[in-house]
Amino acid sequence: MTTTARHDDPGLEPGTIRHFGQLGLATREQLFFRQPESIDRTWPAQRLAIALGATLYVPATRPDLADVIRKRRAEGVISMVIDLEDAVADHEEADAIDHAVAALRDIGENPGEPMLLFVRPRSADRVLRIATALAGPSAAGAPSASTPSALTGFVIPKFNSANAEEALGAVAEASELLGQHLWVMPVLESASVVHRETRDEELTTLAAHLSAHRASVLAVRIGATDICGYFGIRRDRDLTIYDVRVAADVIAGIVNHLGRTDESGFIVTGPVWEYFADHERMFQPMLRHTPFRESDAVYFRQQLVSRDMDGLLREISLDRANGLHGKTVIHPAHVAAVHALSAVTHEEYHDALDILSGEAGGVRASSYRNKMNELKPHRNWALRVIDRAAAFGVTRQGVSFVDLLTALAAPGPTTR
């Protein structure tokens, strides 16, 4: 199968949010058949949620918080969460809120590269406190014109039926106060979602709350660490979250209720991978040798395995197989893995185009002549692929995730 090379990338203009923008234009042209598009904040929630990719959490107590955020953005992080919950000790919370507000003000006044920046407060009652501090002294409660807000929205931990309306209402009030649309991303990790006897009723109730505020809900996130904590479990780095059956059952329930592709559903994001250092292995690595040999990257594979990245790569693949998009990450080293596996392959893209080109249904052979595409059953899959292609681009024929990972591991100078 032959294709015509695409040369439709005009480069990166100032103020652009685009995945893989830290790579030079020449490198991106070598890698991509269809370049990632500029991420538009007015995209439909489904596409914008998919575009989040790896959402990196950073403690609000970092002394150099604003500089860290700018640095990570320059390294290719598109979405970040300033964490005021688990990453902050109880006695540090008040100072951490002040610190987070100061960093958001700093970034708002000196924006640099734009990004999607969220705050995770401890509870819903902190949302308005943070928004009020961001708005500053102003007439009639309107935001100060001299202090533009860098805030994209709030991540609400321990989201459940008891606090849902308070949390969603607080974000709506914060939006009015700051004079801008703020997104909300609830984190499902409460006992009522985890315990089997209450799960279905709780998720049904949450679906109703979220549907009533659909215009503000960007994505639903999963708190896998808390889910495992109810059973005294901490998954080993040699295993994925899907090997922990009680956690996998919770994820399946959340996707079943909230991740449907009809008008009732939302994008559900992948849970955190919490390992990043060397360790003595019990099991064989989960990365095949072949794709690395084909890309002359055998040593690079050894580096990934030594940092437990093979487990992360495996879990990212299983996330998508189970209906999840993107991932919560707590270490910058994980971002490239999530984004490399989010790019749409040349084969996926052409399968999606084949499927979407037919409205009457039926079955046709893939353009790659290696599978059958059923036009009706595969349609929702194809629509998600097109959303992912807009955010992460489409790789050239023969370009694999290994090629993307190696390019991201040693990016050249950016060409704008």
C-alpha positions in Angstrom: 0.0 0.0 0.0 1.4 3.4 -1.0 0.5 6.8 0.3 1.2 10.4 -0.6 3.2 12.3 2.0 1.4 15.1 3.8 3.0 18.5 4.1 0.1 20.4 5.6 1.7 21.6 8.8 2.3 25.3 8.9 4.4 25.1 12.0 3.5 26.2 15.4 2.3 29.7 15.9 2.6 31.6 19.2 -0.2 30.7 21.6 -0.7 27.3 20.1 -1.4 24.1 22.1 -0.3 21.1 20.1 1.0 17.7 21.0 4.6 16.8 19.9 5.2 20.6 19.5 8.5 20.2 21.3 9.9 18.3 18.4 11.4 20.1 15.5 9.2 20.5 12.4 11.5 18.4 10.3 11.2 15.6 12.8 7.5 15.8 13.0 7.2 15.7 9.2 9.3 12.5 9.2 7.0 10.9 11.8 3.5 12.1 10.9 1.3 11.5 7.8 -1.3 13.9 9.4 0.1 16.4 11.8 -1.5 16.9 15.2 -3.9 19.8 15.0 -3.8 22.9 17.3 -5.9 22.1 20.3 -8.9 24.4 20.4 -10.5 25.0 23.8 -13.9 25.3 22.0 -13.6 21.7 20.7 -16.5 19.4 21.9 -15.9 18.0 25.3 -15.2 14.5 24.0 -12.4 15.6 21.6 -10.9 18.0 24.1 -11.0 15.3 26.8 -9.1 12.9 24.6 -6.6 15.7 23.8 -5.6 15.9 27.5 -3.4 12.9 27.0 -1.1 12.5 30.0 -2.4 14.7 32.8 0.5 15.4 35.1 -0.1 16.1 38.8 2.2 18.5 40.7 2.0 19.3 44.4 0.9 22.8 45.2 3.7 23.0 47.8 6.5 23.1 45.2 8.4 26.3 45.9 9.0 26.9 42.2 5.5 25.9 41.1 5.0 28.4 38.3 8.4 27.7 36.9 7.9 23.9 37.1 4.6 24.2 35.2 6.3 26.3 32.5 9.2 23.8 32.3 6.9 20.8 31.9 4.9 22.6 29.2 8.1 23.2 27.3 8.8 19.5 27.5 5.5 18.6 25.9 3.0 18.4 28.8 -0.4 19.8 27.6 -2.5 19.2 30.8 -1.5 19.6 34.4 -3.2 19.5 37.8 -2.1 21.5 40.8 -2.7 19.1 43.6 -4.0 20.4 46.9 -5.3 17.1 48.2 -3.3 13.9 48.7 0.1 15.6 47.9 -0.4 18.2 50.7 -0.2 17.6 54.4 -3.2 18.8 56.5 -1.3 21.6 58.2 0.1 22.9 54.8 -3.3 23.3 53.0 -3.9 27.0 53.7 -0.4 27.9 52.5 -0.7 25.6 49.6 -3.9 27.3 48.4 -2.2 30.7 48.6 0.8 29.2 46.7 -1.4 27.7 44.0 -3.2 31.0 43.5 0.0 32.9 43.3 1.3 30.5 40.6 -1.9 30.8 38.6 -1.7 34.6 38.8 2.0 34.4 37.7 1.2 32.3 34.8 -1.8 34.4 33.9 0.3 37.5 33.8 3.2 35.9 32.0 1.5 33.0 30.1 4.3 31.8 27.8 3.1 28.5 26.2 -0.6 28.0 26.8 -1.8 24.7 28.4 -4.8 23.1 30.1 -4.3 23.8 33.8 -6.5 22.4 36.6 -6.6 22.6 40.4 -7.6 19.7 42.6 -8.9 21.1 45.9 -9.5 18.9 48.9 -13.2 19.4 48.8 -15.9 21.3 46.9 -16.1 24.1 49.6 -12.5 25.2 48.6 -13.5 25.8 44.9 -15.0 29.3 45.5 -12.3 30.2 48.0 -9.7 29.6 45.2 -11.8 31.4 42.5 -12.3 34.4 44.8 -8.6 34.6 45.5 -7.9 34.4 41.8 -10.5 37.1 41.0 -8.9 39.5 43.5 -10.3 42.9 44.5 -12.9 43.9 41.9 -16.1 45.7 41.4 -19.3 43.7 41.8 -17.4 40.5 42.1 -16.1 40.6 38.5 -12.6 39.3 37.8 -9.8 41.8 37.8 -9.0 42.8 34.2 -5.3 43.1 35.0 -5.1 39.5 36.2 -6.2 37.0 33.5 -6.8 33.5 34.8 -4.7 30.6 33.6 -7.2 28.2 35.2 -9.0 25.7 32.9 -11.0 24.0 35.6 -11.2 21.9 38.7 -10.6 18.2 39.5 -13.0 17.1 42.3 -11.7 14.2 44.4 -14.0 11.7 46.3 -16.8 12.7 44.0 -20.0 11.0 45.1 -23.8 11.4 45.2 -23.6 13.2 48.5 -21.4 16.0 47.3 -22.1 16.0 43.6 -24.4 19.0 43.4 -22.3 21.0 45.8 -19.2 20.4 43.7 -20.8 21.0 40.3 -22.6 24.1 41.6 -19.4 25.5 43.1 -17.6 25.2 39.7 -20.5 26.9 38.0 -20.3 29.8 40.5 -16.5 30.0 40.1 -17.0 30.2 36.3 -19.3 33.2 36.8 -17.0 34.8 39.3 -14.0 34.6 37.0 -16.0 35.4 33.8 -14.8 32.3 32.0 -16.0 28.7 31.3 -14.4 26.3 33.8 -14.4 22.6 33.2 -14.9 20.0 36.0 -13.4 16.5 36.1 -14.8 14.4 39.0 -12.6 11.6 40.4 -14.5 8.4 41.2 -12.9 6.7 44.1 -15.5 6.7 46.9 -16.6 3.6 48.8 -20.1 3.7 47.3 -18.6 3.3 43.9 -16.1 0.7 45.0 -18.4 -1.6 47.0 -20.3 -3.9 44.8 -23.6 -3.8 46.7 -23.9 0.0 46.2 -22.0 0.5 42.9 -24.8 0.4 40.4 -27.2 2.7 42.3 -24.4 5.1 43.0 -23.2 5.3 39.4 -26.8 5.7 38.2 -27.2 8.7 40.5 -23.9 10.2 39.5 -24.8 9.8 35.8 -27.9 11.9 36.4 -26.0 14.6 38.2 -23.3 14.7 35.5 -25.8 14.8 32.7 -27.5 17.8 34.3 -24.2 19.6 34.2 -23.0 18.2 30.9 -21.8 21.5 29.5 -19.2 21.7 32.3 -18.0 18.1 32.5 -14.9 17.5 30.6 -14.0 13.9 31.6 -14.5 11.4 34.4 -11.3 10.3 36.2 -10.6 7.1 38.2 -8.9 7.1 41.5 -7.3 3.6 41.4 -5.0 4.1 44.4 -8.0 4.9 46.6 -10.0 2.0 45.0 -7.2 -0.4 45.9 -6.8 1.1 49.4 -10.3 -0.1 50.4 -8.9 -3.6 50.2 -5.5 -3.0 51.6 -4.0 -3.6 48.1 -1.1 -1.8 46.4 -0.5 -3.2 42.9 3.1 -4.3 42.2 5.0 -2.7 39.4 5.1 -6.0 37.6 1.3 -6.0 37.3 -1.3 -3.7 35.7 -4.4 -2.4 37.4 -6.3 -4.9 35.3 -4.6 -7.7 37.2 -6.2 -6.5 40.4 -9.6 -7.9 39.9 -11.6 -5.9 42.4 -10.2 -2.7 40.9 -10.8 -3.9 37.3 -14.4 -4.6 38.3 -14.8 -1.1 39.5 -13.3 0.3 36.2 -15.6 -1.9 34.2 -18.6 -0.6 36.2 -17.6 3.0 35.7 -17.2 2.6 31.9 -20.4 0.7 31.7 -22.4 3.5 33.3 -20.5 6.6 32.3 -18.3 5.7 29.3 -21.0 4.8 26.7 -20.7 6.3 23.3 -24.3 7.4 23.1 -25.3 10.9 24.3 -25.4 9.7 27.9 -21.6 9.0 28.1 -18.4 10.9 28.9 -14.7 10.3 28.3 -13.3 8.2 31.1 -9.5 8.6 31.7 -7.0 6.0 32.7 -5.8 5.6 36.3 -2.4 6.6 37.6 0.8 4.6 37.2 2.8 5.2 40.3 6.2 3.7 39.6 9.3 5.3 38.0 12.5 3.9 39.6 14.6 0.9 39.1 13.8 -2.3 41.0 14.6 -6.0 41.0 12.2 -7.8 38.7 10.2 -10.9 39.5 8.6 -11.4 36.1 9.8 -11.2 32.5 9.5 -7.7 30.9 6.3 -7.0 29.0 7.9 -5.4 25.9 8.6 -7.4 22.8 12.1 -7.2 21.3 11.0 -7.1 17.7 9.7 -3.5 17.3 12.8 -2.2 19.0 15.1 -4.3 16.8 13.3 -3.0 13.7 13.8 0.5 14.9 17.5 -0.1 15.9 16.5 0.8 19.5 17.4 -2.3 21.5 19.4 -0.3 24.1 16.4 2.1 24.4 14.2 -0.9 25.2 16.6 -1.8 28.0 16.3 1.7 29.4 12.5 1.5 29.4 12.5 -1.8 31.1 14.9 -0.6 33.8 12.5 2.2 34.7 9.4 0.0 34.7 8.1 1.7 31.6 7.2 -1.7 30.1 4.4 -2.0 32.7 3.2 1.5 32.0 3.1 0.8 28.2 1.2 -2.4 28.8 -1.3 -0.6 31.1 -1.9 2.2 28.6 -2.7 -0.4 25.9 -5.1 -2.1 28.3 -6.7 1.2 29.2 -7.7 1.8 25.6 -8.9 -1.8 25.2 -11.2 -1.2 28.2 -12.6 2.1 26.9 -10.3 4.6 28.7 -8.5 7.6 27.1 -5.4 9.4 28.4 -3.9 8.8 31.8 -3.2 10.4 35.2 0.6 10.6 35.7 2.7 11.6 38.6 6.1 11.7 36.9 7.2 13.6 33.8 8.9 10.5 32.4 5.5 8.9 31.8 4.2 11.6 29.6 6.0 10.5 26.4 4.8 7.0 26.8 1.1 8.1 27.0 1.4 10.4 24.0 3.4 8.0 21.9 0.7 5.4 22.3 -2.1 8.0 21.8 -0.9 8.8 18.2 -3.1 7.1 15.6 -1.3 4.7 13.4 -1.6 4.9 9.6 -3.5 1.6 9.6 -6.0 2.7 12.3 -6.7 6.0 10.5 -7.4 4.4 7.2 -9.6 1.8 8.8 -11.6 4.6 10.5 -11.9 6.5 7.2 -13.2 3.3 5.4 -15.7 2.7 8.2 -17.0 6.3 8.2 -17.3 6.5 4.4 -20.2 4.0 4.4 -23.5 4.9 5.9 -25.6 1.9 4.8 -23.7 -0.6 6.9 -22.3 -3.8 5.6 -18.7 -5.2 5.7 -15.7 -4.3 3.7 -12.1 -5.4 3.7 -9.6 -3.1 5.3 -7.4 -1.0 3.0 -4.5 -3.0 4.5 -6.2 -6.2 3.5 -5.7 -7.8 6.9 -9.1 -7.5 8.6 -12.8 -6.9 8.0 -14.4 -3.6 9.0 -18.0 -3.8 10.0 -19.4 -0.4 9.2 -22.1 -0.1 11.9 -20.5 -1.9 14.9 -17.2 -0.2 14.4 -18.5 3.3 13.7 -18.2 4.6 17.3 -14.6 3.2 17.4 -13.9 5.1 14.2 -15.3 8.4 15.5 -13.0 8.1 18.6 -10.0 7.4 16.3 -10.7 10.6 14.3 -10.9 12.6 17.6 -7.6 11.1 18.6 -6.1 11.8 15.2 -7.0 15.5 15.5 -5.2 15.7 18.9 -2.2 13.4 18.4 -1.9 13.1 14.7 -1.5 10.1 12.4 1.9 8.4 12.0 3.4 7.6 8.6 3.2 4.1 7.3 5.9 2.1 9.0 6.3 4.5 11.9 5.7 2.8 15.3 5.3 4.0 18.9 9.0 3.1 19.3 10.0 5.8 16.7 7.8 8.3 18.6 9.3 7.4 21.9 12.9 7.6 20.7 12.2 11.0 19.1 10.6 12.3 22.4 13.5 10.9 24.4 15.9 13.2 22.6 14.0 16.0 20.9 15.9 18.4 18.6 15.4 22.2 18.6 11.8 23.2 17.9 11.2 24.8 14.6 8.2 27.2 14.6 
